[in-house]
Amino acid sequence: MSDLGGEAGQHLTFDAAQQSLGLKPPVPALHTSPDLQDTPLQQLLETASTYLPPEQVAEVEHAFEFAAAAHAGQKRKSGEDYIWHPVAVATILAEIQLDKVSLIAALLHDVVEDTPVGKDEIAETFGETVAELVDGVTKLGKLETRSPQEVQAENFRKMMLAMSRDIRVILIKLADRLHNMRTLGVMRPDKQRRIARETLDIYAPIAARLGINAFRIELEDLGFKAMHPWRYAVLANAVKRARGPRREIVQQISDTLNRRLEQDNIPGRVEGREKHLYSLYKKMRKKRMKFAEVRDLFAFRIITDSVDNCYRALGAVHQLYKPLPRRFKDYIAIPKPNGYQSLHTVVFGPNSTHIEVQIRTELMHEVAEHGIAAHWEYKEKGSVQPSPVEVKAQEWIKHLLEIQQSAGNSVDFLENVKVDLFPDVIYVFTPKGDIVTLPRGATPVDFAYQVHTNLGHACIGCRIDRQLMPLRTPLESGQTVEIIKGKELQPNPAWLDFVVTPKARTQIRHFLKQQTQASALELGRRLLMKALLPFNIHCEQLDEQTRERLMRALQMNGWEELLEKIGLGERNAALVAKQIHDFLHGESMPADKQEASHQPLAISGTEGLAVSFANCCHPIPGDAIIGFISSGKGLVIHRQDCRNVKNYRSQPDKWLDVKWEPEVAGTYKSVIQLEVENRRGALAEIATAIARTGTDIAHVQSEDKDDTLSLMRFEISVRDRQHLAQLMRHLKRIPIVHKIIRI
């Protein structure tokens, strides 16, 4: 039921409800009873009749009778009959000329949830498509065991999945929310604010993302009014007072633009418009402006007949008024992510006022106002060619499904989509010249994942405008980005510190989670095998039936889950080994035989994410090492002389003897500190010397020790102690180096 719905009253059976309202059973020839011939219904039918044929309007009226009978006896908090809410929702959709199926589904959108009528009955009466739309719009019941955030997130996830099957689901949902916002005044102030916040955070951005400007503007202004009533009133009064003095200027500019278009034989019309309150409020907050400092309170729109005339009109405007630098945007050549197209320019008008002018064709104007809903009726007539805005919407929905599949839970999904709904976009190019749209602040890693998930996973470097650049570099519009691929798919966990797109974030997390599970499983197997050696038990000796009984005794779902938890440090391998022994033999093993094997666990460096190397001491192959089992992280390797080893010794059950394999793969982080003469070019000289040895520098820090010496700290990647020793000997030979130590 709508957020504004009250107690539903006594539910009647559907047949009894029909009789109580004096309605006939649903049949093709329909006429509503006289007591229900009310203005809202008449408005709906009259609006629908302006673009639907009479037989389809009759079907809409049929749906009204069905819904009125189903909702009989139900009231809204305002006291009016509940049926007028779905009528209002359907009217909103009729105003943007949505098809017959959408209007019928809008009239029935609360029937399944709030009345005895089921989905099957709707399908039998109105068809499967209507039933699926109604089912898609129906909201989940709020489970008491869930937090409000979880309920909102799960409802949103369901709505997005339903939208992927039929985009009309979200159009009905937006109209439902719009009518709720129009009638929000009957709610408690705290509930008004909650609904307004949800509207501003989710529904208005969705309307914007789908290009439905008319819905977005009203949702934003109504949400602003409910969220900050005093600020809304103050700003509304200020705008009202400003209208009088500025009316003459607006009329003067409109007349001037119209005359110029006529002189240049450019067909079109000029519309002056007032910026809506929420956009003014956001601008004042973002730029910390007072209302008196807002110079572009009014904007103008030129609507012409062709793309060529759009650019001709732009030239005419710029000949009349001087344009502001860097305030021109060509959304015709490069449309917005939601398919919106227009030319935008800001010029100096009379009295030094800033005038914003938008120039577009009639078709662009309709798409700008109604977005995905524009020209919906043409699809009923057999047109199969999707419009650009439909293509953009379907791309976005596909993108949402990818996020949904990789998100850990509904709350993560909602937070990621919220980021996606507020893009301050940039446009960058692939080496082949294709345009990629990204939010401002996006990096080459975001770019790589936007092009293809596997390109993101394999990314090891990038070129921006043919120059090698770090992967964390923020991109700017107009740049050409080339991704350098590695041989393996291995995203870096550190990327999560700087990526901004939901797709990149969710795909990295999803990959790392899978990798962590796989490596934790293998580490857990090795740790358990080692712990079972003193008991003379081998995992291979345990048949499937024995493992199943053992898992029930240990309250685990399966053998692999047990190994994974051991690998992640959530279960103690020695304790599990003892439990396995006791389970198999039915008795406890004597204490003197419960000594763990003294054979150290061998580390190769290829164990994956379940084995990590401590940042406090940076162990490298050749160091004497010891392992600490950390819950959730797995095995953390320390040097034996690390200062933290002393602190952790209070937990002897968490420590494990480990050693390096004879052949170790990869490179390892190490930190060295140098005392060098404080002179110009010293840092470059040291960095060049390190690079000549084939050693990579990950980070460098420099500070003055005194007037004559500087301290330089380098974070480097080395293969082993021998590699590090060779590097340090090489650096000691440089005359300006006075001292070098390993940190």
C-alpha positions in Angstrom: 0.0 0.0 0.0 1.0 3.6 -0.5 3.0 5.2 2.3 0.0 7.5 2.8 -2.5 4.6 3.1 -4.2 4.2 6.4 -5.7 1.1 7.9 -7.4 -0.8 5.1 -10.7 -1.3 6.9 -12.6 -4.5 6.8 -11.7 -6.6 3.8 -14.7 -7.8 1.8 -14.7 -10.6 -0.6 -14.3 -9.3 -4.2 -17.9 -10.3 -5.2 -19.3 -8.7 -2.0 -17.3 -5.5 -2.6 -18.7 -5.3 -6.1 -22.3 -5.6 -4.8 -21.7 -3.0 -2.0 -20.6 -0.5 -4.7 -23.4 -1.4 -7.0 -20.9 -2.6 -9.7 -21.4 -5.2 -12.3 -18.8 -8.0 -12.7 -15.9 -7.1 -15.0 -17.1 -7.5 -18.5 -16.0 -5.7 -21.7 -18.9 -3.2 -21.8 -18.5 -1.1 -18.7 -20.0 2.0 -17.1 -19.2 3.1 -13.6 -22.0 3.5 -11.1 -23.2 7.1 -10.7 -21.8 7.6 -7.2 -18.3 7.0 -8.6 -18.5 9.5 -11.4 -16.1 11.9 -9.8 -13.7 14.5 -11.2 -10.5 12.5 -10.7 -11.9 9.7 -12.8 -13.2 12.0 -15.5 -9.8 13.8 -15.6 -8.1 10.4 -16.2 -10.5 9.3 -18.9 -10.4 12.7 -20.7 -6.6 12.8 -20.6 -6.4 9.2 -21.9 -8.9 9.9 -24.7 -6.6 12.6 -26.1 -4.2 9.9 -27.4 -5.8 6.5 -26.9 -8.6 5.0 -29.1 -12.0 4.7 -27.4 -11.9 0.9 -27.0 -8.6 1.3 -25.0 -10.1 4.1 -22.8 -13.0 1.7 -22.1 -10.5 -0.9 -20.9 -8.9 1.7 -18.6 -12.5 2.4 -17.2 -12.9 -1.3 -16.8 -9.7 -1.4 -14.7 -11.0 1.4 -12.6 -14.2 -0.5 -11.7 -12.2 -3.6 -10.9 -9.8 -1.6 -8.6 -12.7 0.4 -7.0 -14.4 -2.9 -6.0 -11.2 -4.4 -4.7 -10.3 -1.3 -2.6 -13.9 -0.8 -1.3 -13.9 0.3 2.4 -10.3 1.4 2.4 -9.3 4.9 3.3 -6.2 7.0 3.1 -4.9 8.9 6.1 -6.5 12.0 4.5 -9.9 10.3 4.9 -10.6 10.0 1.2 -11.4 6.7 -0.5 -8.3 4.8 -1.3 -9.3 4.3 -4.9 -8.5 7.9 -5.8 -4.8 7.3 -5.1 -4.3 4.8 -8.0 -6.6 7.0 -10.2 -4.2 9.9 -9.5 -1.2 7.7 -10.3 -2.8 6.6 -13.6 -3.6 10.3 -14.4 0.1 11.3 -13.9 1.1 8.6 -16.4 -1.7 9.6 -18.9 -0.3 13.2 -18.8 3.0 11.8 -20.3 0.9 9.7 -22.7 1.9 6.3 -21.4 0.3 3.2 -23.0 -3.0 1.5 -22.0 -1.2 -1.3 -20.2 0.7 1.1 -18.0 -2.5 3.0 -17.0 -4.3 -0.3 -16.2 -1.4 -1.5 -14.1 -1.3 1.9 -12.3 -4.9 1.6 -11.4 -4.3 -1.9 -10.0 -0.8 -1.4 -8.5 -1.9 -1.8 -4.9 -4.6 -4.4 -5.4 -2.5 -7.6 -4.9 -0.8 -6.2 -1.8 -3.9 -4.7 0.0 -6.9 -6.7 -1.1 -8.0 -10.4 -1.5 -7.4 -10.2 -5.3 -4.5 -12.2 -6.5 -2.1 -12.0 -9.4 -3.7 -14.9 -11.2 -7.1 -13.1 -11.1 -5.5 -9.9 -12.6 -3.8 -12.0 -15.3 -7.1 -13.7 -16.2 -9.0 -10.4 -16.4 -6.4 -8.1 -17.9 -3.7 -10.2 -19.3 -0.3 -11.5 -18.2 1.6 -8.3 -19.0 -0.6 -6.2 -16.6 -0.2 -8.9 -13.9 3.6 -8.9 -14.2 3.7 -5.0 -14.0 1.5 -5.0 -10.9 3.6 -7.7 -9.4 6.8 -5.8 -10.2 5.4 -2.6 -8.5 4.1 -4.4 -5.4 6.3 -3.6 -2.5 7.8 -6.1 0.0 6.2 -6.4 3.4 8.3 -4.8 6.1 9.7 -7.6 8.2 10.1 -6.7 11.8 13.4 -8.4 12.1 15.0 -6.0 9.6 16.3 -2.6 10.1 14.7 0.3 8.1 17.9 0.5 6.0 17.7 -3.2 5.1 14.0 -3.0 4.2 14.6 0.1 2.0 17.6 -1.6 0.3 15.7 -4.9 -0.3 12.7 -3.0 -1.7 15.0 -1.1 -4.0 16.8 -4.2 -5.2 13.4 -5.8 -6.0 12.3 -2.7 -7.8 15.5 -2.6 -9.9 15.1 -6.3 -10.9 11.5 -5.8 -11.8 12.5 -2.8 -13.9 15.0 -4.9 -15.8 12.1 -7.0 -17.0 9.8 -4.1 -18.0 10.9 -0.4 -17.7 7.2 0.6 -17.1 7.5 -0.8 -13.6 9.7 2.2 -12.6 7.5 4.7 -14.4 4.5 3.5 -12.4 6.6 3.6 -9.2 7.8 7.1 -9.9 4.2 8.3 -10.5 3.1 6.5 -7.3 5.9 8.4 -5.4 5.0 11.7 -7.0 1.3 11.5 -5.9 2.5 10.5 -2.4 4.7 13.5 -2.3 1.8 15.8 -3.4 -0.3 14.5 -0.5 2.5 14.2 2.1 1.1 16.9 4.4 -1.2 14.5 6.3 1.9 12.5 7.7 3.8 13.1 10.9 6.7 15.5 10.4 9.3 12.8 11.1 7.7 10.5 8.5 7.5 13.4 6.0 11.3 13.9 6.4 12.0 10.2 6.0 9.9 9.9 2.8 11.4 13.2 1.5 15.0 12.0 2.1 14.3 8.8 0.3 12.7 10.8 -2.6 15.7 13.1 -2.9 18.2 10.2 -2.5 16.6 7.6 -4.8 13.5 8.5 -6.7 14.4 12.0 -8.1 17.8 10.7 -9.3 16.2 7.7 -11.0 13.8 10.1 -12.8 16.8 12.2 -13.8 18.7 9.0 -14.9 15.8 8.0 -17.1 15.5 11.5 -18.5 12.0 12.3 -17.1 12.7 15.9 -16.3 9.1 16.8 -15.4 9.0 14.1 -12.7 12.5 15.0 -11.4 11.8 18.7 -10.9 8.5 18.2 -9.0 9.9 15.3 -6.9 12.9 17.5 -6.0 10.9 20.6 -5.1 8.3 18.6 -3.1 11.1 16.7 -1.3 12.9 20.0 -0.5 9.7 21.4 0.8 9.1 18.5 3.2 12.7 18.1 4.2 13.4 21.8 4.9 10.0 23.6 5.1 11.5 26.9 6.5 14.3 27.1 3.9 11.8 26.3 1.1 9.4 29.1 2.3 12.2 31.7 2.6 13.6 30.9 -0.9 10.1 30.7 -2.5 9.3 34.2 -1.1 12.6 35.6 -2.3 12.0 34.2 -5.8 8.4 35.7 -5.8 9.8 39.1 -4.8 12.4 39.0 -7.5 9.9 38.1 -10.3 8.5 41.7 -10.5 11.7 43.6 -11.1 13.1 41.0 -13.4 9.9 40.4 -15.5 10.7 43.3 -17.9 14.2 42.0 -18.4 12.9 38.5 -19.2 10.4 39.9 -21.7 13.1 42.1 -23.3 15.5 39.2 -23.7 12.7 36.9 -25.1 11.7 39.6 -27.7 15.3 40.2 -28.7 15.9 36.5 -29.2 12.7 36.0 -31.2 13.6 39.0 -33.5 17.1 37.6 -34.1 15.7 34.2 -35.1 13.3 35.8 -37.5 16.1 38.0 -39.1 18.2 34.9 -39.6 15.3 32.8 -40.9 15.6 30.2 -38.2 12.3 28.6 -37.3 11.6 28.2 -33.6 10.2 29.6 -30.5 11.7 31.1 -27.3 10.6 30.1 -23.8 11.6 31.9 -20.7 11.6 29.8 -17.5 12.3 30.2 -13.9 14.8 27.8 -12.3 13.1 25.5 -9.8 13.7 26.0 -6.1 15.7 22.9 -5.4 18.3 23.6 -8.1 18.7 27.2 -6.7 19.0 25.8 -3.2 21.7 23.3 -4.3 23.6 26.0 -6.2 23.5 28.4 -3.2 24.8 25.7 -0.8 27.5 24.4 -3.2 28.9 27.9 -3.9 28.0 29.4 -0.5 26.0 32.2 -2.2 23.3 34.5 -0.9 20.1 34.7 -3.0 21.0 38.3 -4.1 24.2 36.9 -5.6 22.3 34.4 -7.9 22.5 36.0 -11.3 20.9 33.4 -13.4 17.6 33.0 -11.7 15.9 32.7 -15.1 16.8 30.7 -18.2 15.7 30.6 -21.8 15.0 27.7 -24.1 15.1 27.9 -27.9 13.2 25.1 -29.6 13.7 24.7 -33.4 13.1 22.0 -36.0 16.5 20.5 -36.8 20.0 19.9 -35.5 21.5 22.3 -38.1 19.2 25.1 -36.9 20.2 24.4 -33.3 23.8 25.3 -34.2 22.6 28.3 -36.3 20.6 29.5 -33.3 23.7 29.1 -31.1 25.6 31.4 -33.5 22.8 34.0 -33.4 22.7 34.0 -29.6 26.5 34.5 -29.4 26.3 37.4 -31.9 23.7 39.0 -29.7 25.4 38.4 -26.3 29.0 37.7 -25.4 29.4 34.1 -24.1 31.0 33.3 -20.8 34.3 31.3 -21.2 34.1 27.6 -20.5 30.3 27.6 -20.0 29.4 26.1 -23.4 28.4 22.4 -23.5 27.4 20.4 -26.6 25.1 17.6 -25.4 23.9 17.1 -29.0 27.2 15.7 -30.2 27.9 14.0 -26.9 24.5 13.2 -25.2 24.2 12.9 -21.4 24.1 9.3 -20.0 20.3 9.4 -19.9 20.1 10.4 -23.6 19.4 14.1 -23.0 20.5 16.3 -25.9 20.7 20.1 -26.1 23.2 22.9 -26.6 23.9 24.8 -23.4 25.5 28.2 -23.2 25.7 31.0 -20.7 26.0 34.6 -22.0 26.3 38.2 -20.6 22.8 39.7 -20.8 21.5 43.2 -20.1 22.7 44.8 -16.8 25.6 42.2 -16.6 23.1 39.4 -15.8 24.1 35.9 -16.7 21.6 34.3 -19.1 21.5 30.5 -19.5 20.2 29.4 -22.9 19.3 25.9 -24.0 18.8 25.1 -27.7 17.2 21.9 -28.9 14.8 20.4 -31.4 11.2 19.5 -30.7 12.0 15.8 -30.4 14.9 16.6 -28.1 12.6 18.7 -26.0 10.0 15.9 -25.6 12.8 13.5 -24.7 14.2 16.0 -22.2 10.8 16.4 -20.5 9.6 12.8 -20.6 12.8 10.7 -21.2 12.2 7.0 -21.5 8.4 7.7 -21.6 8.6 9.8 -24.7 6.8 8.4 -27.8 5.7 5.3 -25.9 2.5 5.0 -27.9 4.6 4.6 -31.1 5.8 1.3 -29.8 2.2 0.1 -29.8 2.1 0.8 -33.5 4.9 -1.5 -34.4 8.0 0.7 -34.3 11.0 -1.5 -33.5 13.7 1.1 -33.6 14.6 2.1 -30.0 15.3 5.7 -29.4 18.7 6.9 -28.0 17.2 7.4 -24.6 15.8 3.9 -24.6 19.2 2.5 -25.5 20.8 4.5 -22.7 18.2 3.3 -20.2 18.7 -0.3 -21.1 22.5 0.1 -20.8 22.0 1.5 -17.4 19.7 -1.3 -16.3 22.2 -3.8 -17.6 24.8 -2.0 -15.6 22.6 -2.2 -12.5 22.2 -6.0 -12.9 26.0 -6.4 -13.0 26.3 -4.4 -9.8 23.5 -6.4 -8.2 25.1 -9.8 -9.1 28.4 -8.7 -7.6 27.1 -6.9 -4.5 27.4 -8.6 -1.2 23.9 -7.7 0.0 21.0 -5.4 -0.6 22.5 -2.5 1.5 25.8 -2.6 -0.5 23.8 -2.7 -3.7 21.7 0.4 -2.7 24.8 2.3 -1.6 26.6 1.5 -4.9 23.5 2.6 -7.0 23.3 5.8 -5.0 26.8 6.6 -6.1 25.8 5.8 -9.7 22.7 8.1 -9.5 24.7 11.2 -8.8 27.2 11.4 -11.6 28.9 14.7 -12.3 30.1 13.3 -15.6 33.2 13.5 -17.8 33.7 12.1 -21.3 36.9 10.3 -22.3 37.9 8.4 -25.4 39.2 4.9 -26.1 42.2 4.7 -28.5 39.6 3.9 -31.3 37.7 7.1 -30.6 34.7 5.6 -28.8 33.2 7.8 -26.0 33.1 6.5 -22.4 31.1 8.3 -19.9 32.4 8.3 -16.3 31.6 10.3 -13.1 34.0 13.1 -12.3 37.0 11.9 -10.3 37.1 8.6 -12.1 40.5 7.0 -12.7 41.9 4.8 -15.5 40.9 1.8 -13.4 37.3 3.0 -13.5 37.7 3.4 -17.2 39.0 -0.1 -17.7 36.1 -1.7 -15.8 33.6 0.5 -17.7 34.9 -0.9 -21.0 35.0 -4.5 -19.8 35.3 -6.3 -16.5 38.2 -8.5 -17.7 40.1 -5.4 -18.9 39.8 -4.0 -15.4 41.0 -7.2 -13.8 44.0 -7.4 -16.1 44.9 -3.7 -15.9 48.6 -3.1 -14.9 49.1 0.4 -16.2 47.8 3.2 -18.5 48.6 5.9 -21.0 46.6 9.1 -20.9 47.1 11.1 -24.1 50.0 8.8 -24.9 51.8 9.5 -21.7 52.4 6.9 -19.0 50.5 7.9 -15.9 49.7 6.3 -12.5 46.5 4.3 -12.3 45.1 6.6 -9.6 45.3 9.7 -11.8 41.8 11.5 -12.0 40.6 11.7 -15.6 39.4 14.8 -17.4 37.0 15.3 -20.2 38.5 15.0 -23.7 41.4 12.7 -22.7 42.2 9.5 -24.6 42.9 6.6 -22.3 44.8 3.4 -23.2 44.9 0.5 -20.7 48.0 -1.7 -20.5 47.0 -5.3 -19.9 48.9 -7.9 -17.9 48.9 -11.6 -18.6 46.8 -12.6 -15.6 43.5 -11.3 -14.1 44.6 -10.0 -10.8 43.1 -6.7 -9.5 45.0 -4.9 -6.8 43.1 -4.5 -3.4 44.7 -1.0 -3.1 42.5 0.1 -6.1 39.5 0.2 -3.7 41.1 3.3 -2.1 40.7 5.4 -5.2 38.1 3.9 -7.7 34.8 5.8 -7.7 32.4 3.9 -10.0 30.1 1.3 -8.4 31.0 -1.2 -11.2 34.7 -1.0 -10.5 34.2 -1.3 -6.7 31.8 -4.2 -6.8 33.8 -6.2 -9.4 37.1 -5.7 -7.5 35.5 -6.8 -4.3 33.7 -9.8 -6.0 37.0 -11.0 -7.5 39.0 -10.6 -4.3 36.3 -12.4 -2.3 36.5 -15.3 -4.7 40.3 -15.3 -4.6 40.3 -15.1 -0.8 37.9 -18.0 -0.5 40.0 -20.2 -2.8 43.3 -19.3 -1.1 41.8 -19.7 2.4 40.5 -23.1 1.4 44.0 -24.3 0.4 45.7 -22.7 3.4 43.1 -24.3 5.7 43.8 -27.7 4.2 47.5 -27.3 4.8 47.1 -26.1 8.3 44.7 -28.9 9.3 46.9 -31.5 7.7 49.8 -30.2 9.8 47.7 -30.1 12.9 46.6 -33.7 12.4 50.1 -35.2 12.0 50.6 -35.7 15.8 47.3 -37.7 15.9 48.5 -39.8 12.9 45.3 -38.9 11.0 45.3 -38.0 7.3 42.4 -36.1 5.7 42.3 -38.6 2.9 41.3 -41.3 5.4 38.0 -39.6 6.1 35.3 -40.8 3.8 32.3 -38.7 2.8 30.0 -40.2 5.4 32.5 -39.7 8.2 33.0 -36.1 7.1 29.2 -35.4 7.1 28.8 -36.8 10.6 31.9 -34.8 11.7 30.4 -31.6 10.2 27.2 -32.1 12.1 29.2 -32.6 15.3 31.2 -29.4 14.6 28.0 -27.5 13.5 29.5 -26.7 10.1 27.7 -26.8 6.8 30.4 -28.7 4.9 34.0 -29.8 4.8 35.1 -26.9 2.6 33.5 -24.3 4.9 35.5 -25.8 7.8 38.8 -25.5 5.8 37.9 -22.0 4.7 37.3 -20.9 8.3 40.6 -22.4 9.4 42.4 -20.6 6.6 40.8 -17.3 7.5 41.8 -17.8 11.2 38.2 -18.2 12.4 38.7 -21.7 13.6 41.9 -23.0 15.3 43.5 -25.8 13.3 45.0 -27.5 16.4 41.6 -27.5 18.3 39.8 -28.8 15.2 42.4 -31.6 14.9 41.8 -32.6 18.6 38.0 -32.6 18.0 38.5 -34.8 14.9 40.6 -37.3 16.9 38.1 -37.4 19.8 35.2 -37.8 17.4 36.9 -40.7 15.6 38.2 -42.5 18.7 35.4 -41.6 21.1 37.9 -40.5 23.8 40.3 -37.7 24.5 44.0 -38.1 23.6 46.4 -38.0 26.5 47.9 -34.6 27.0 51.5 -35.8 26.4 50.5 -37.0 22.9 48.8 -33.8 21.9 52.0 -32.0 20.9 51.7 -30.3 17.5 54.2 -31.2 14.8 57.3 -29.1 14.9 57.6 -29.2 11.1 57.2 -25.6 10.0 54.7 -24.6 7.3 56.4 -23.7 4.1 55.5 -20.4 2.4 56.0 -20.0 -1.3 54.5 -16.5 -1.8 51.8 -17.8 -4.2 49.3 -18.8 -1.5 47.0 -15.9 -2.4 45.1 -13.4 -0.3 44.8 -15.8 2.8 48.5 -15.3 3.4 49.7 -11.7 3.8 52.9 -10.0 4.9 53.0 -7.6 7.8 53.5 -3.9 7.1 55.2 -3.4 10.5 58.3 -5.4 9.5 58.0 -6.2 5.7 59.4 -9.8 5.7 61.1 -10.9 2.5 62.5 -14.3 1.4 65.6 -15.1 3.4 64.3 -13.5 6.6 63.6 -15.7 9.6 59.8 -15.6 9.8 56.9 -16.6 12.0 53.1 -16.7 11.2 50.2 -15.2 13.2 46.7 -16.5 12.6 44.5 -13.4 12.4 40.7 -13.9 12.4 39.2 -12.8 9.1 42.7 -12.1 7.5 44.2 -15.6 7.6 47.9 -16.1 8.1 50.0 -12.9 8.6 53.8 -13.4 8.2 56.1 -11.4 10.5 59.9 -11.3 10.8 61.0 -13.2 14.0 62.7 -10.0 15.2 59.6 -7.8 14.7 58.7 -5.8 17.7 55.0 -6.9 17.4 56.0 -10.5 17.9 56.7 -9.9 21.6 53.2 -8.3 22.0 51.5 -11.2 20.3 53.3 -13.9 22.3 50.5 -13.6 24.9 48.4 -15.7 22.4 50.6 -18.7 21.8 47.7 -20.7 20.2 47.7 -18.0 17.4 51.3 -18.5 16.4 52.6 -20.9 13.8 56.1 -21.9 12.8 56.7 -21.1 9.1 59.6 -21.0 6.7 60.3 -20.0 3.1 60.2 -22.5 0.3 63.6 -23.0 -1.4 62.1 -21.5 -4.6 59.9 -18.4 -3.9 58.0 -16.5 -6.5 57.2 -12.8 -6.9 58.5 -9.6 -5.3 58.1 -8.3 -1.8 57.8 -4.9 -0.2 60.8 -3.6 1.8 61.6 -0.2 3.2 65.1 1.4 3.3 66.2 4.7 4.8 69.2 6.8 3.6 71.0 9.7 5.0 72.2 11.8 2.1 73.8 15.2 1.6 71.2 17.9 1.4 71.7 19.3 -2.0 69.7 19.9 -5.2 69.1 16.8 -7.4 69.9 14.3 -4.6 66.5 12.6 -4.7 66.7 12.2 -8.4 70.2 10.8 -8.2 69.2 8.1 -5.7 66.0 7.2 -7.5 67.8 6.8 -10.7 70.4 4.6 -9.0 67.7 2.4 -7.6 65.9 2.1 -11.0 69.2 1.0 -12.7 69.3 -2.1 -10.5 65.8 -3.2 -11.9 64.1 -2.4 -8.6 60.7 -0.8 -8.6 60.0 2.2 -6.3 56.4 2.2 -4.8 56.7 5.2 -2.6 59.3 7.8 -1.5 59.4 10.3 1.3 62.1 12.9 2.0 62.6 15.3 4.8 65.5 17.4 6.1 67.5 16.0 9.1 69.5 19.2 9.5 71.1 21.8 7.3 73.5 19.4 5.7 71.7 16.0 5.6 68.3 14.7 4.3 66.5 11.6 5.3 65.0 9.6 2.3 62.8 6.7 2.8 62.0 4.4 -0.2 59.4 1.7 -0.3 60.7 -0.8 -2.9 59.9 -4.2 -4.3 62.7 -6.8 -4.0 62.9 -10.6 -4.7 64.7 -11.6 -1.5 67.4 -10.6 1.0 70.1 -11.2 -1.6 68.5 -8.7 -4.0 68.1 -6.2 -1.1 71.7 -6.6 0.0 73.0 -6.0 -3.6 70.9 -2.9 -3.8 72.1 -1.5 -0.5 75.8 -2.1 -1.5 75.2 -0.3 -4.8 73.7 2.7 -3.0 76.5 2.9 -0.5 79.0 3.5 -3.3 77.2 6.8 -4.1 79.4 9.6 -2.6 76.4 11.7 -1.3 75.1 8.6 0.7 76.3 8.7 4.3 74.2 5.9 5.8 71.7 3.3 4.7 69.6 1.0 6.9 66.6 -1.3 6.4 63.5 -0.3 8.2 
